[in-house]
Amino acid sequence: MTPEDSRYAKSHEYIHVEGEVGTIGITDYAQKELGDVVFVELPKASASFGPHAVFGTIEAVKAVSELYSPVAGTIIETNKALEQDPALVNRDPYGEGWMIKVKVKNAKELEGLLRADAYAKHIGE
């Protein structure tokens, strides 16, 4: 199930925006493809980056992957719970398994991301 109120990057990150704040994580499809997540490396709060820039890495039993920001922004919060329990990404990718919260720099960038139905087609659902 792909939440309808989020936008999606082809690299399998999602962003859920409320006001100027975007919550970013990886999709359910991505966590299933990775397998059991054992470590997530996230940047410090206040880090800034452009759209499609690497903001961290995720390590699973099968692979290590880079995490890409769907939009430009400045990090206002990281999910500290992932330090102790990285498997939250597997259990609840759209809820407790979120990764970073950012102040979105340019809301127009959201228009270039996939809506839920287009993302579902992208992953072959």
Buried (B, 14 or more C-beta within 10 A) or exposed (E): EBBEEBBBBBBBBBBBBEEEBBBBBBBBBBBEBBEEBEEBBBBEEEBBBEBBBEBBEBBBEEEEBEBBBBBBBEBBEBBEEBEEBBBBBBEBBBEBBBBBBBBBBEEEBBEEBBEBEEBBEBBEE
